[in-house]
Amino acid sequence: MKRGLVTFLLACAIAAALGALFLRQRGLRERTDSLHQNREAIERVRGEVHDLNLRLEQTRERVRRLETDPVEAEAAVRGIRRFMREDEKVYRVEEPPPPPETPPAPVESPPDTPQPAEQN
């Protein structure tokens, strides 16, 4: 029984030594470190791509507003041409819509009310 235990422990020690030698020869420690660095770099690049996609959407929205909103276009032109100060803001002032043009209803007096007599 003791001899079998010693043989087993010796085999385990040889296997551990061969495993350590294999790890050192193949540079697995450096490879795993490189793998972790590459994964971190990929995550950073994914974050940059996400930020760039957000900026792209914001730019598309701004272009759409410039195409459809004359006040936005004026603000952009004034900003580019330096026709406005740094702290100036362009506001849209809209006039209220005119009231609907319906003719006033004629006012009729009730038939039972006496009409005033004309004096000549």
N, CA, C and O atoms as a MOPAC input file, in Angstrom:
PM7 MOZYME 1SCF
protein

 N      0.80400 1    -1.17200 1     0.00000 1
 C      0.00000 1     0.00000 1     0.00000 1
 C      0.85900 1     1.25200 1     0.00000 1
 O      0.56600 1     2.20000 1    -0.72900 1
 N      1.92700 1     1.27300 1     0.81500 1
 C      2.80100 1     2.43000 1     0.85500 1
 C      3.49900 1     2.62300 1    -0.47400 1
 O      3.71300 1     3.74900 1    -0.92400 1
 N      3.84700 1     1.52300 1    -1.08800 1
 C      4.56500 1     1.60600 1    -2.35800 1
 C      3.65200 1     2.21200 1    -3.42700 1
 O      4.12600 1     2.99600 1    -4.24900 1
 N      2.37600 1     1.88000 1    -3.44200 1
 C      1.42700 1     2.42800 1    -4.41100 1
 C      1.20200 1     3.92400 1    -4.19100 1
 O      1.06000 1     4.68600 1    -5.14700 1
 N      1.17100 1     4.33300 1    -2.93300 1
 C      0.99100 1     5.74900 1    -2.61700 1
 C      2.20200 1     6.55900 1    -3.05300 1
 O      2.06300 1     7.65700 1    -3.59200 1
 N      3.38100 1     6.01600 1    -2.82000 1
 C      4.61500 1     6.70200 1    -3.22800 1
 C      4.65400 1     6.81700 1    -4.74700 1
 O      5.02600 1     7.86100 1    -5.28300 1
 N      4.27300 1     5.75300 1    -5.43900 1
 C      4.26900 1     5.77100 1    -6.90500 1
 C      3.26100 1     6.81600 1    -7.40600 1
 O      3.54300 1     7.55100 1    -8.35300 1
 N      2.10700 1     6.87400 1    -6.77600 1
 C      1.08400 1     7.84400 1    -7.18400 1
 C      1.58000 1     9.27500 1    -6.97400 1
 O      1.41900 1    10.11800 1    -7.85600 1
 N      2.18000 1     9.55500 1    -5.81800 1
 C      2.69300 1    10.89000 1    -5.54200 1
 C      3.82300 1    11.25800 1    -6.49100 1
 O      3.91900 1    12.40500 1    -6.92900 1
 N      4.68400 1    10.28800 1    -6.81400 1
 C      5.77700 1    10.53100 1    -7.76100 1
 C      5.21100 1    10.83600 1    -9.14900 1
 O      5.71300 1    11.72200 1    -9.84100 1
 N      4.17800 1    10.11200 1    -9.55500 1
 C      3.55400 1    10.35600 1   -10.86200 1
 C      2.91000 1    11.74300 1   -10.89400 1
 O      2.98300 1    12.44400 1   -11.90300 1
 N      2.28400 1    12.12900 1    -9.79300 1
 C      1.68200 1    13.46800 1    -9.72400 1
 C      2.75000 1    14.55300 1    -9.80000 1
 O      2.55500 1    15.57000 1   -10.46600 1
 N      3.87700 1    14.34300 1    -9.12200 1
 C      4.96000 1    15.32600 1    -9.15200 1
 C      5.54000 1    15.44600 1   -10.55300 1
 O      5.82800 1    16.55000 1   -11.01600 1
 N      5.71400 1    14.30800 1   -11.23400 1
 C      6.24300 1    14.33000 1   -12.61100 1
 C      5.24700 1    15.03900 1   -13.53600 1
 O      5.64700 1    15.82600 1   -14.39300 1
 N      3.94300 1    14.75700 1   -13.36200 1
 C      2.92600 1    15.40600 1   -14.19700 1
 C      2.91100 1    16.91800 1   -13.95700 1
 O      2.76600 1    17.69200 1   -14.90200 1
 N      3.06100 1    17.33900 1   -12.70300 1
 C      3.08400 1    18.76700 1   -12.39100 1
 C      4.31700 1    19.42900 1   -12.99300 1
 O      4.24000 1    20.54100 1   -13.51500 1
 N      5.45700 1    18.73900 1   -12.91800 1
 C      6.69100 1    19.29200 1   -13.49400 1
 C      6.56900 1    19.40700 1   -15.00800 1
 O      6.97600 1    20.41000 1   -15.59300 1
 N      6.00300 1    18.37100 1   -15.64700 1
 C      5.81900 1    18.42400 1   -17.10000 1
 C      4.83200 1    19.53800 1   -17.48300 1
 O      5.03000 1    20.22400 1   -18.48600 1
 N      3.78200 1    19.71500 1   -16.69600 1
 C      2.81100 1    20.78800 1   -16.96400 1
 C      3.45300 1    22.16500 1   -16.84700 1
 O      3.21700 1    23.04000 1   -17.67900 1
 N      4.27500 1    22.35400 1   -15.79800 1
 C      4.95500 1    23.63600 1   -15.61900 1
 C      5.93300 1    23.88900 1   -16.75800 1
 O      6.03800 1    25.00800 1   -17.26000 1
 N      6.65200 1    22.83600 1   -17.16500 1
 C      7.58900 1    22.96300 1   -18.28400 1
 C      6.83800 1    23.31400 1   -19.57000 1
 O      7.29200 1    24.15200 1   -20.34900 1
 N      5.69300 1    22.67200 1   -19.78900 1
 C      4.88800 1    22.94500 1   -20.97800 1
 C      4.40800 1    24.40700 1   -20.98500 1
 O      4.47400 1    25.09100 1   -22.00600 1
 N      3.91900 1    24.87000 1   -19.81100 1
 C      3.45200 1    26.25500 1   -19.72800 1
 C      4.57500 1    27.24200 1   -20.02400 1
 O      4.36900 1    28.24900 1   -20.70100 1
 N      5.76700 1    26.94300 1   -19.50800 1
 C      6.89100 1    27.84500 1   -19.71900 1
 C      7.34900 1    27.82100 1   -21.17000 1
 O      7.63900 1    28.87000 1   -21.74400 1
 N      7.41600 1    26.63600 1   -21.76900 1
 C      7.88900 1    26.50300 1   -23.15100 1
 C      6.93700 1    27.18400 1   -24.13200 1
 O      7.38600 1    27.83900 1   -25.07200 1
 N      5.67200 1    27.04100 1   -23.93000 1
 C      4.68900 1    27.58700 1   -24.86500 1
 C      4.35300 1    29.05500 1   -24.58100 1
 O      3.67500 1    29.69300 1   -25.38700 1
 N      4.80300 1    29.58600 1   -23.48000 1
 C      4.53400 1    30.98000 1   -23.14600 1
 C      3.06000 1    31.25200 1   -22.90200 1
 O      2.54000 1    32.29100 1   -23.30700 1
 N      2.38800 1    30.31900 1   -22.24000 1
 C      0.95400 1    30.47400 1   -22.02500 1
 C      0.62400 1    31.64500 1   -21.09400 1
 O     -0.42600 1    32.27000 1   -21.23600 1
 N      1.50200 1    31.93900 1   -20.15600 1
 C      1.25200 1    33.07300 1   -19.25800 1
 C      1.21900 1    34.37300 1   -20.06700 1
 O      0.32400 1    35.20100 1   -19.90000 1
 N      2.21300 1    34.53500 1   -20.94800 1
 C      2.25600 1    35.74100 1   -21.77500 1
 C      1.06300 1    35.78800 1   -22.72600 1
 O      0.50000 1    36.85300 1   -22.98000 1
 N      0.68900 1    34.63200 1   -23.24300 1
 C     -0.45100 1    34.58500 1   -24.15900 1
 C     -1.75700 1    34.95800 1   -23.45300 1
 O     -2.58900 1    35.67200 1   -24.01200 1
 N     -1.92800 1    34.47100 1   -22.23100 1
 C     -3.15400 1    34.82200 1   -21.50800 1
 C     -3.15300 1    36.31000 1   -21.14400 1
 O     -4.19500 1    36.96300 1   -21.19400 1
 N     -1.97900 1    36.84700 1   -20.77600 1
 C     -1.90400 1    38.28700 1   -20.50800 1
 C     -2.24900 1    39.08400 1   -21.76600 1
 O     -2.97900 1    40.07300 1   -21.71300 1
 N     -1.71200 1    38.63400 1   -22.89000 1
 C     -2.00200 1    39.29500 1   -24.16600 1
 C     -3.48800 1    39.18500 1   -24.50200 1
 O     -4.08500 1    40.13500 1   -25.00900 1
 N     -4.07700 1    38.03900 1   -24.22300 1
 C     -5.50500 1    37.84600 1   -24.47500 1
 C     -6.33800 1    38.82800 1   -23.65300 1
 O     -7.28000 1    39.42700 1   -24.17100 1
 N     -5.99700 1    38.99500 1   -22.37900 1
 C     -6.73200 1    39.93000 1   -21.52600 1
 C     -6.56400 1    41.37100 1   -22.01300 1
 O     -7.52000 1    42.14600 1   -22.01300 1
 N     -5.34900 1    41.72400 1   -22.42600 1
 C     -5.12400 1    43.07600 1   -22.94800 1
 C     -5.93500 1    43.30200 1   -24.22500 1
 O     -6.51600 1    44.37000 1   -24.41900 1
 N     -5.96800 1    42.29100 1   -25.08900 1
 C     -6.73500 1    42.42000 1   -26.33000 1
 C     -8.23000 1    42.55100 1   -26.04400 1
 O     -8.92700 1    43.31900 1   -26.70800 1
 N     -8.71700 1    41.80600 1   -25.06600 1
 C    -10.13700 1    41.91900 1   -24.70900 1
 C    -10.45900 1    43.31600 1   -24.18500 1
 O    -11.50000 1    43.88400 1   -24.51800 1
 N     -9.56000 1    43.87200 1   -23.36200 1
 C     -9.76900 1    45.23100 1   -22.85400 1
 C     -9.74300 1    46.24200 1   -23.99200 1
 O    -10.54500 1    47.17600 1   -24.01900 1
 N     -8.81200 1    46.05300 1   -24.94300 1
 C     -8.73400 1    46.95700 1   -26.09500 1
 C    -10.01000 1    46.86300 1   -26.93200 1
 O    -10.51400 1    47.87600 1   -27.41700 1
 N    -10.52400 1    45.65600 1   -27.09800 1
 C    -11.76400 1    45.47300 1   -27.86300 1
 C    -12.91700 1    46.19300 1   -27.17200 1
 O    -13.73100 1    46.83100 1   -27.84100 1
 N    -13.00200 1    46.10400 1   -25.85800 1
 C    -14.06900 1    46.78900 1   -25.12400 1
 C    -13.93800 1    48.30700 1   -25.25800 1
 O    -14.94300 1    49.00400 1   -25.40000 1
 N    -12.69800 1    48.82500 1   -25.21300 1
 C    -12.49900 1    50.26600 1   -25.40300 1
 C    -12.95300 1    50.69300 1   -26.79300 1
 O    -13.61700 1    51.71800 1   -26.95300 1
 N    -12.58700 1    49.89500 1   -27.80100 1
 C    -12.97500 1    50.22600 1   -29.17700 1
 C    -14.49100 1    50.13900 1   -29.33700 1
 O    -15.08400 1    50.95800 1   -30.03900 1
 N    -15.11900 1    49.16600 1   -28.70100 1
 C    -16.58200 1    49.07500 1   -28.76300 1
 C    -17.22400 1    50.31300 1   -28.14900 1
 O    -18.21300 1    50.82800 1   -28.67000 1
 N    -16.66100 1    50.78900 1   -27.04400 1
 C    -17.16500 1    52.02100 1   -26.43300 1
 C    -17.00500 1    53.21300 1   -27.36700 1
 O    -17.90600 1    54.04400 1   -27.47800 1
 N    -15.85100 1    53.29900 1   -28.04200 1
 C    -15.63400 1    54.38600 1   -28.99800 1
 C    -16.63200 1    54.29500 1   -30.14900 1
 O    -17.17600 1    55.31000 1   -30.58200 1
 N    -16.87300 1    53.08300 1   -30.64300 1
 C    -17.83700 1    52.89300 1   -31.73500 1
 C    -19.22500 1    53.32500 1   -31.27800 1
 O    -19.95900 1    53.96800 1   -32.02800 1
 N    -19.58100 1    52.97100 1   -30.05200 1
 C    -20.88800 1    53.37000 1   -29.51600 1
 C    -20.99000 1    54.89500 1   -29.45000 1
 O    -22.00000 1    55.46900 1   -29.85800 1
 N    -19.94200 1    55.55300 1   -28.93500 1
 C    -19.94200 1    57.01400 1   -28.85500 1
 C    -20.03700 1    57.64300 1   -30.24300 1
 O    -20.75800 1    58.62200 1   -30.43900 1
 N    -19.30900 1    57.07800 1   -31.20100 1
 C    -19.35600 1    57.60900 1   -32.56600 1
 C    -20.73300 1    57.41400 1   -33.19200 1
 O    -21.20700 1    58.27400 1   -33.93400 1
 N    -21.37400 1    56.28700 1   -32.89600 1
 C    -22.73400 1    56.07100 1   -33.40400 1
 C    -23.70400 1    57.09100 1   -32.81500 1
 O    -24.59200 1    57.57900 1   -33.51500 1
 N    -23.54000 1    57.41600 1   -31.52700 1
 C    -24.38500 1    58.43800 1   -30.91000 1
 C    -24.16200 1    59.79600 1   -31.57100 1
 O    -25.11600 1    60.51600 1   -31.86400 1
 N    -22.88700 1    60.14100 1   -31.80400 1
 C    -22.59000 1    61.41500 1   -32.46600 1
 C    -23.15300 1    61.44100 1   -33.87800 1
 O    -23.63500 1    62.47500 1   -34.34000 1
 N    -23.09300 1    60.30100 1   -34.56800 1
 C    -23.63400 1    60.21700 1   -35.92200 1
 C    -25.13700 1    60.46300 1   -35.91400 1
 O    -25.65000 1    61.20000 1   -36.75600 1
 N    -25.84300 1    59.85300 1   -34.97400 1
 C    -27.28800 1    60.05800 1   -34.87800 1
 C    -27.61500 1    61.51500 1   -34.54200 1
 O    -28.56000 1    62.08600 1   -35.08800 1
 N    -26.82600 1    62.11600 1   -33.63700 1
 C    -27.06100 1    63.51700 1   -33.29100 1
 C    -26.81900 1    64.41500 1   -34.50100 1
 O    -27.56000 1    65.37200 1   -34.72500 1
 N    -25.79200 1    64.10700 1   -35.27200 1
 C    -25.49300 1    64.89900 1   -36.46100 1
 C    -26.58400 1    64.73400 1   -37.50300 1
 O    -26.98000 1    65.70800 1   -38.14300 1
 N    -27.07300 1    63.52100 1   -37.68100 1
 C    -28.17000 1    63.30200 1   -38.62700 1
 C    -29.41600 1    64.08300 1   -38.20700 1
 O    -30.09900 1    64.67000 1   -39.04600 1
 N    -29.70300 1    64.08700 1   -36.91000 1
 C    -30.86000 1    64.83100 1   -36.41100 1
 C    -30.66900 1    66.33000 1   -36.64400 1
 O    -31.61200 1    67.02900 1   -37.01500 1
 N    -29.46700 1    66.81100 1   -36.42700 1
 C    -29.19500 1    68.24200 1   -36.66200 1
 C    -29.34700 1    68.58700 1   -38.13900 1
 O    -29.91200 1    69.62800 1   -38.47400 1
 N    -28.85300 1    67.73200 1   -39.02000 1
 C    -28.99900 1    67.96600 1   -40.46000 1
 C    -30.47500 1    67.97300 1   -40.83800 1
 O    -30.91300 1    68.81100 1   -41.62700 1
 N    -31.23700 1    67.04400 1   -40.28000 1
 C    -32.66900 1    67.00500 1   -40.57800 1
 C    -33.34400 1    68.29800 1   -40.12600 1
 O    -34.18300 1    68.84800 1   -40.83900 1
 N    -32.97300 1    68.78200 1   -38.93100 1
 C    -33.54900 1    70.03700 1   -38.44600 1
 C    -33.12600 1    71.21000 1   -39.32100 1
 O    -33.92300 1    72.11400 1   -39.57500 1
 N    -31.87800 1    71.20200 1   -39.78400 1
 C    -31.41500 1    72.28100 1   -40.65800 1
 C    -32.17700 1    72.28500 1   -41.97700 1
 O    -32.43300 1    73.34600 1   -42.54600 1
 N    -32.53500 1    71.11300 1   -42.45800 1
 C    -33.26400 1    71.02400 1   -43.72200 1
 C    -34.72600 1    71.44500 1   -43.57900 1
 O    -35.32000 1    71.95300 1   -44.53000 1
 N    -35.30300 1    71.23800 1   -42.41100 1
 C    -36.74000 1    71.47900 1   -42.26400 1
 C    -37.08100 1    72.72300 1   -41.45600 1
 O    -38.19400 1    73.23500 1   -41.57900 1
 N    -36.18000 1    73.21800 1   -40.65000 1
 C    -36.50300 1    74.32000 1   -39.74600 1
 C    -35.72000 1    75.57200 1   -40.15100 1
 O    -34.49900 1    75.59700 1   -40.00000 1
 N    -36.38400 1    76.60300 1   -40.65700 1
 C    -35.65300 1    77.79500 1   -41.08800 1
 C    -34.97500 1    78.53000 1   -39.93400 1
 O    -33.93100 1    79.15100 1   -40.13500 1
 N    -35.53800 1    78.47400 1   -38.74700 1
 C    -34.90800 1    79.14000 1   -37.60400 1
 C    -33.59800 1    78.44800 1   -37.25200 1
 O    -32.60500 1    79.10700 1   -36.94200 1
 N    -33.59600 1    77.13100 1   -37.30000 1
 C    -32.36900 1    76.37200 1   -37.02900 1
 C    -31.31300 1    76.68800 1   -38.08700 1
 O    -30.13400 1    76.84400 1   -37.76800 1
 N    -31.74000 1    76.78100 1   -39.34300 1
 C    -30.80500 1    77.10600 1   -40.42300 1
 C    -30.24300 1    78.51000 1   -40.23200 1
 O    -29.04900 1    78.73500 1   -40.43100 1
 N    -31.09300 1    79.44800 1   -39.85000 1
 C    -30.61600 1    80.81300 1   -39.61700 1
 C    -29.61500 1    80.84800 1   -38.47100 1
 O    -28.58900 1    81.52200 1   -38.56000 1
 N    -29.90700 1    80.13300 1   -37.40500 1
 C    -28.98500 1    80.10300 1   -36.26600 1
 C    -27.64100 1    79.52300 1   -36.67800 1
 O    -26.59600 1    80.02000 1   -36.25900 1
 N    -27.65800 1    78.47500 1   -37.49500 1
 C    -26.40400 1    77.86900 1   -37.94600 1
 C    -25.62200 1    78.83000 1   -38.82800 1
 O    -24.41000 1    78.97200 1   -38.66700 1
 N    -26.30000 1    79.48900 1   -39.75300 1
 C    -25.61200 1    80.42700 1   -40.64800 1
 C    -25.05400 1    81.59800 1   -39.86300 1
 O    -23.91700 1    82.01600 1   -40.08200 1
 N    -25.84800 1    82.12400 1   -38.95200 1
 C    -25.35000 1    83.24400 1   -38.14700 1
 C    -24.15600 1    82.82300 1   -37.30400 1
 O    -23.23600 1    83.61300 1   -37.09500 1
 N    -24.16300 1    81.58800 1   -36.82000 1
 C    -23.02100 1    81.11200 1   -36.03900 1
 C    -21.78200 1    80.92200 1   -36.89200 1
 O    -20.67500 1    81.25300 1   -36.46700 1
 N    -21.96300 1    80.38500 1   -38.10100 1
 C    -20.82000 1    80.14500 1   -38.99000 1
 C    -20.24100 1    81.46700 1   -39.48100 1
 O    -19.02200 1    81.64200 1   -39.50500 1
 N    -21.10700 1    82.39400 1   -39.87000 1
 C    -20.66500 1    83.68200 1   -40.41700 1
 C    -20.30600 1    84.68600 1   -39.32400 1
 O    -19.94100 1    85.82300 1   -39.62400 1
 N    -20.40400 1    84.28600 1   -38.09600 1
 C    -20.09300 1    85.14100 1   -36.95400 1
 C    -20.98500 1    86.38700 1   -36.91900 1
 O    -20.53000 1    87.48000 1   -36.58100 1
 N    -22.24600 1    86.20600 1   -37.26900 1
 C    -23.20200 1    87.29800 1   -37.20600 1
 C    -23.89400 1    87.35600 1   -35.85000 1
 O    -24.82100 1    88.14300 1   -35.66300 1
 N    -23.46200 1    86.54900 1   -34.92400 1
 C    -24.05000 1    86.61100 1   -33.59300 1
 C    -22.93700 1    86.47700 1   -32.56700 1
 O    -21.88500 1    85.88800 1   -32.81400 1
 N    -23.21500 1    87.04600 1   -31.41700 1
 C    -22.22000 1    86.99500 1   -30.35100 1
 C    -22.21300 1    85.60300 1   -29.71900 1
 O    -23.09900 1    84.78400 1   -29.96500 1
 N    -21.20400 1    85.36200 1   -28.91000 1
 C    -21.05100 1    84.05000 1   -28.27200 1
 C    -22.24100 1    83.70900 1   -27.38200 1
 O    -22.70600 1    82.57000 1   -27.37000 1
 N    -22.73300 1    84.70100 1   -26.63500 1
 C    -23.79900 1    84.41800 1   -25.67400 1
 C    -25.19200 1    84.64800 1   -26.24300 1
 O    -26.18100 1    84.50800 1   -25.52400 1
 N    -25.28400 1    84.99900 1   -27.51700 1
 C    -26.58300 1    85.27600 1   -28.12400 1
 C    -27.28300 1    83.97600 1   -28.50200 1
 O    -26.65000 1    83.00700 1   -28.92100 1
 N    -28.58900 1    83.97900 1   -28.34600 1
 C    -29.40000 1    82.83000 1   -28.74200 1
 C    -30.45000 1    83.31100 1   -29.72900 1
 O    -30.94600 1    84.43200 1   -29.62500 1
 N    -30.78100 1    82.46600 1   -30.67600 1
 C    -31.80400 1    82.80400 1   -31.65900 1
 C    -33.10500 1    82.16300 1   -31.20300 1
 O    -33.17100 1    80.95800 1   -30.95800 1
 N    -34.13500 1    82.98800 1   -31.09300 1
 C    -35.43400 1    82.49300 1   -30.66500 1
 C    -36.42600 1    82.59900 1   -31.81500 1
 O    -36.31500 1    83.48300 1   -32.66400 1
 N    -37.37000 1    81.71400 1   -31.83400 1
 C    -38.43700 1    81.74100 1   -32.83200 1
 C    -39.61900 1    82.49000 1   -32.21300 1
 O    -40.10400 1    82.14200 1   -31.13600 1
 N    -40.06300 1    83.51800 1   -32.91600 1
 C    -41.23500 1    84.26900 1   -32.47300 1
 C    -42.30500 1    84.04700 1   -33.52200 1
 O    -42.16900 1    84.47900 1   -34.66600 1
 N    -43.34500 1    83.38500 1   -33.13500 1
 C    -44.43000 1    83.09500 1   -34.06000 1
 C    -45.64300 1    83.91700 1   -33.67600 1
 O    -45.97900 1    84.05300 1   -32.50000 1
 N    -46.28900 1    84.45800 1   -34.68700 1
 C    -47.50900 1    85.20200 1   -34.44400 1
 C    -48.65000 1    84.21000 1   -34.31300 1
 O    -48.64700 1    83.16400 1   -34.96200 1
 N    -49.63000 1    84.53800 1   -33.46800 1
 C    -50.75800 1    83.61200 1   -33.33800 1
 C    -51.53500 1    83.57400 1   -34.65200 1
 O    -51.56300 1    84.56700 1   -35.38000 1
 N    -52.15000 1    82.46900 1   -34.95500 1
 C    -52.90300 1    82.38500 1   -36.20700 1
 C    -54.08600 1    83.35000 1   -36.16900 1
 O    -54.67500 1    83.57300 1   -35.11100 1
 N    -54.43500 1    83.92300 1   -37.32700 1
 C    -55.56100 1    84.86600 1   -37.33200 1
 C    -56.85100 1    84.12900 1   -36.99900 1
 O    -56.99300 1    82.93900 1   -37.28100 1
 N    -57.79100 1    84.85500 1   -36.39400 1
 C    -59.06000 1    84.19700 1   -36.06000 1
 C    -59.79500 1    83.83500 1   -37.34400 1
 O    -59.60400 1    84.48900 1   -38.36900 1
 N    -60.61000 1    82.82800 1   -37.30300 1
 C    -61.33700 1    82.44400 1   -38.51000 1
 C    -62.28200 1    83.56100 1   -38.93900 1
 O    -62.92600 1    84.21000 1   -38.11400 1
 N    -62.34600 1    83.76300 1   -40.22500 1
 C    -63.14900 1    84.86000 1   -40.75900 1
 C    -64.57000 1    84.38900 1   -41.04100 1
 O    -64.90600 1    84.04100 1   -42.17300 1
 N    -65.37900 1    84.38000 1   -40.02900 1
 C    -66.79400 1    84.03600 1   -40.19600 1
 C    -67.58800 1    85.31900 1   -40.01500 1
 O    -67.34500 1    86.06000 1   -39.06100 1
 N    -68.52500 1    85.59800 1   -40.90200 1
 C    -69.30300 1    86.83500 1   -40.75400 1
 C    -70.14400 1    86.75600 1   -39.49400 1
 O    -70.67300 1    85.69800 1   -39.15200 1
 N    -70.26300 1    87.88100 1   -38.81100 1
 C    -71.07500 1    87.85300 1   -37.59300 1
 C    -72.53400 1    87.58400 1   -37.94300 1
 O    -73.04100 1    88.04500 1   -38.96500 1
 N    -73.16600 1    86.86300 1   -37.10900 1
 C    -74.57800 1    86.52800 1   -37.33100 1
 C    -75.42000 1    87.77900 1   -37.13300 1
 O    -75.19700 1    88.52500 1   -36.17900 1
 N    -76.39700 1    88.02600 1   -38.02800 1
 C    -77.24100 1    89.22300 1   -37.84800 1
 C    -78.07400 1    89.08100 1   -36.58400 1
 O    -78.61500 1    88.02000 1   -36.27400 1
 N    -78.15000 1    90.16900 1   -35.88700 1
 C    -78.91600 1    90.18500 1   -34.64800 1
 C    -80.34100 1    90.59300 1   -34.99900 1
 O    -80.57200 1    91.70100 1   -35.48400 1
 N    -81.25400 1    89.73900 1   -34.76400 1
 C    -82.66200 1    90.03900 1   -35.03500 1
 C    -83.36300 1    90.24800 1   -33.70500 1
 O    -83.12300 1    89.54400 1   -32.72400 1
 N    -84.23500 1    91.23900 1   -33.71200 1
 C    -84.98500 1    91.47500 1   -32.48800 1
 C    -86.17200 1    90.52800 1   -32.46100 1
 O    -86.71200 1    90.18100 1   -33.51200 1
 N    -86.57100 1    90.12100 1   -31.30700 1
 C    -87.71700 1    89.22600 1   -31.22700 1
 C    -88.97100 1    89.91400 1   -31.77800 1
 O    -89.12400 1    91.12800 1   -31.64800 1
 N    -89.86700 1    89.13400 1   -32.39400 1
 C    -91.04100 1    89.74700 1   -33.03100 1
 C    -91.99500 1    90.41300 1   -32.04600 1
 O    -92.71700 1    91.31800 1   -32.46700 1
 N    -92.05600 1    90.04600 1   -30.79200 1
 C    -93.03300 1    90.65000 1   -29.90900 1
 C    -92.54100 1    91.97500 1   -29.31900 1
 O    -93.29700 1    92.61500 1   -28.58800 1
 N    -91.35200 1    92.40300 1   -29.59300 1
 C    -90.88200 1    93.67300 1   -29.05700 1
 C    -91.31500 1    94.80900 1   -29.99800 1
 O    -91.08100 1    94.73600 1   -31.20400 1
 N    -91.92500 1    95.82500 1   -29.46700 1
 C    -92.35000 1    96.93000 1   -30.33400 1
 C    -91.14200 1    97.69500 1   -30.85700 1
 O    -90.16800 1    97.91000 1   -30.13600 1
 N    -91.21800 1    98.09900 1   -32.11300 1
 C    -90.15800 1    98.86200 1   -32.75800 1
 C    -90.34700 1   100.34200 1   -32.40100 1
 O    -91.48200 1   100.81500 1   -32.33800 1
 N    -89.27200 1   101.06700 1   -32.17100 1
 C    -89.43000 1   102.49400 1   -31.89300 1
 C    -89.95400 1   103.21800 1   -33.14300 1
 O    -89.56100 1   102.89500 1   -34.26500 1
 N    -90.80800 1   104.15900 1   -32.94400 1
 C    -91.39700 1   104.90900 1   -34.05800 1
 C    -90.40500 1   105.93400 1   -34.56800 1
 O    -89.64600 1   106.53000 1   -33.80400 1
 N    -90.43000 1   106.12500 1   -35.87900 1
 C    -89.52400 1   107.08800 1   -36.48700 1
 C    -90.11300 1   108.48000 1   -36.33700 1
 O    -91.31700 1   108.67500 1   -36.49600 1
 N    -89.30200 1   109.39400 1   -36.04600 1
 C    -89.75700 1   110.77500 1   -35.91900 1
 C    -89.25800 1   111.57100 1   -37.10400 1
 O    -88.08700 1   111.48800 1   -37.47500 1
 N    -90.16200 1   112.35300 1   -37.70200 1
 C    -89.79500 1   113.19600 1   -38.84700 1
 C    -89.73000 1   114.62300 1   -38.46000 1
 O    -89.43600 1   115.47700 1   -39.29700 1

